[in-house]
C-alpha cells in the first residue's frame, strides 16, 4: 500500500443512506493479513481507545473531534508508535458522544488541547494493548513474554522463528487480564512520532467521499431551512403561510417564538418556501444598539469600570507606586472587534425524534455536552439521546456551542420524520456566537533605558466564563486575561484587571481564544515601548525575555527572516513572540505597499511546540492559522446597527483569497520537551506581527483592528 493511502468503502458523499445510522462513523483503511496466521473469529477490546475487530483490524476510537486540524492522523500516529503497526493500517472511527467515555480525556476539542491531552493516555492504551497481545502469544507458545517482540502488527519469537498476526491473538488476549501501566518508549526510540506523515483522511476528502454532518442522509428524511429573528431579542410577528405551502415540495411550516422553519422534500424547495414565507420580525430589544454606542460603552468600562485583578499579577498599590516614580510614562488604548467564525460548513443537524428517543448526526466540538443540551431541549433523559459525531468542515470554536443542535431539536418536535435542518450562510453569519469585542487600556512606567518597571493593563470585554459558570464566576475571565496576566517577559510590577461589560451581542470562543486577543495588545504595546526607546524591536524583546526557549525561537526567526538586512524599498517587517498553549512561537511578517495600503509578502515562523508529533501536520496548522489570523487582522469585523448584525455573507465579511496568500516559511525546533498546542498559536502571533510591520511601513500605529479600516481613516 502506498504511504498515506486511505482507501476504504466508497460511500458516495450524497449517497450516504442507512449506513449513517451505525453506532459510529467508521473510515476503514485497508489492512492485509500476513500469510503466517489468519485473524481469530472474535475481536479484542483492549480499552476505550483501541480494539481489534473480528478481522484483526486495529480500530482507534478517536477521542477528539476532527475538524480539519488532522488529529485523525496525529492520534493514530501515537497508537502506531507504541502498538508497532503501520499508521496507514489503523482504522479510525468517530465515536458517539458520551460523558466519561475516555476517562480523564474529554471528547471536547478546543484550546489547542487535543495532542496535549492524548499524548500519554493514547500511547499508554496502545502500549498496554501491545503487551496484552505479546503476553497472549508468549503464553500460547510457552515462552517468556520478555523474549517476544511486536513488529509490523505481529508478535515474533525470534529464537523459535514463530510469529502470529495480532488478529490471530485477539481471542487469547481478550481472555487474559489486561496489561496495565506498560513502559512507554523513550523519545530516542521513536520511529513514527516526529516523522512527516501524510494525512490519513486526505484521499477521502479530496475524492468527496468523507462524510460531514451536512452530508448525512436518512431514509424518509425531510430538509428544513430556517430563518431566525435578525434583531437581538426580537420575535416573529407574521408570515405568509399559504404562499410558502404553495411552493412545490414544501410539506410543513414550524413556527417558533423567534424563528420559523420551512420543511420540504429537498433544500431548494425549503429555501424557496422560506423566501415565499416572507417572515416579518419585531424590532430588537434595544433598537438603538449600534456600533458607536457599543464602542463608547467599552471605552468607558476600560477607563472607569470596576476591575478585578488577575491571579498572579501585582497589587494595585504596587503598580501605582511604580507608575508614580517613573522616569517617564506611556499609555495606549487598543480596540478589537466582534468577529465571526465563518467556517465553510454552516450550521446543520440531522436528527430523528421518535418512540421517546432522539438520534442526532452532526459535527460538534463538544459531543457529550451537546448530547446533554439536546436531551434538555427534547425533555428526555440523556440516556435516551444518541449523538453520532461527524467530521466538521471547520469549527474555530463555533461548534463549542450547542445552539444549532438545540434549535434543530425545537423544530424536530413538530416533525414525525427524520429531519435535516440547515442554516444558510446568512443565518450562520448573523446568528453566530461572536468573538467578543475588547477594549484594552495599558499604561507603563519605563526607566532611563526605556525598559518597563511597571505596567497597568485593564481589559474590558464580554465574559464567556461568566456565562458558563454563573455564580461561580469570580469577576476575572480567565480566558480574556490569558496571555496578558502571564507573558514571556520579565515585568517587575505588572497588574492586569478585567472589567466585564455585556451587550445583547452573543459571544463565545474563537480560534485563538483569549490568548490571541491578548497577544495583539501585549505585542503591539511592547513594540511601541521599543520604538519609543529608539531600540530595535527584536533586540528590545530579547532583553526582556525570561526563557531560553523563548530566546531560541526569537533568534531563529531573526536568522531566517534576515532581520538585520534591509527588506528593500517600500517593504517593512514586524515581529512578535508568544508563549501560549505550552508552545513558544516567534513570527516575522514582511509587508509591502499596495493599492489598498499594504500587502503581506512573507511570513516567517519559528516554533518550539515541544515534542513534534507530525511535522506535516504542524506545518499545515501553522499555514492555516497564519492565513486565518491575517484575514481577521486585515479586514475581519462584525458591526452592529439597529440592534442587529450588519454583515451577512463573504461579500461584506471578507476573508483572504488565494491571491492574497503570502509565502510562509516554517522552522520547527527539534525538541523533546512536553508537547504543546498548535491550533491557536499561529493566529495569536501573526496578528501583532502584521500590525507592527504595517506601522514600520506606514508610520501609523495600529491600535484598532481591522487594519485596512484603520489605514483608510
PyMOL commands that set and color helices and strands:
alter all, ss='L'
color gray80, all
select helices_A, chain A and resi 18-21+71-83+87-89+114-141+145-147+166-174+187-189+202-206+213-215+241-245+267-277+291-304+316-324+367-378+382-384+398-400+403-412+425-430+464-472+513-532+537-544+548-561+615-635+658-660+681-698+707-712
alter helices_A, ss='H'
color red, helices_A
select strands_A, chain A and resi 25-27+44-45+50-52+58-62+91-94+149-151+154-157+162-165+222-228+236-238+250-255+259-264+280-281+308-309+328-336+348-354+357-362+385-389+419-422+438-446+452-461+494-500+571-580+583-594+597-608+640-641+644-645+663-668
alter strands_A, ss='S'
color yellow, strands_A
deselect
rebuild
show_as cartoon
